[in-house]
């Protein structure tokens, strides 16, 4: 036998609004919630009565009082609509007091870094490059970071590391007569807004780039990569030496 549970919610909103002529406006809203066992959602029906004459509104409201006292509560006062009572309170913004802080340069963002995640195997390079550009630059960067003493994180480890520090690499092709090709290396980390700490972004906190040289036709994408990676490892060494953390020995840029 199907079991039905009926609950009658009589939410009656009487709103008295004073006007310049001392007129009174009374609105009545009666809602019926029907709960059926085994069904995830309730069924709702309602009556909405607007601008009911004061005497009729008072009589209607008083006639419900005995039933309300028997099955629930009667004459309950509300500062706002009862429909709003179940709503979560407005979110309070949590901000950070930046008064004692100073803006940091990109070197400082590398201080205390527990490691970086690197995967450049899918990066595309120049059309004239011989071999697999992504595999080549990935192996080169890994070796340089290891020489610099920078910890390497696995895909699983970076997910549990504060900030999820990840190196990115991009090769931008040349547009003849418009812009030269370039190689850009960046470090992305998770940061929060100072005005609302519930908002988190994945943004670039360190970046470096090198581009085509008009004076050196032998300067190619791998030479540019060498320079930007050297800049990163040098900045990492500076940042961690300054804070007295895991200081590393700076390597000399490759010739």
Secondary structure by P-SEA (a helix, b strand, c coil): cbbbbbbbbbbbbbbbbbcccbbbbbbbbbbbbbbbccccbbbbbbcccccccaaaaaaaaaaaaaaaaaccccccccccccccccccccbbbbbbccccccccccccccccccbbbbbcccccccccccccaaaaaaaaaaaaaaaacbbbbcaaaaaaccccbbbbbbbbbbcccccccccccbbbbbbbbcccccccccccccccccccccccccccaaaaaaaaaaaaaaaaaaaaaaaccbbbbbbcccc
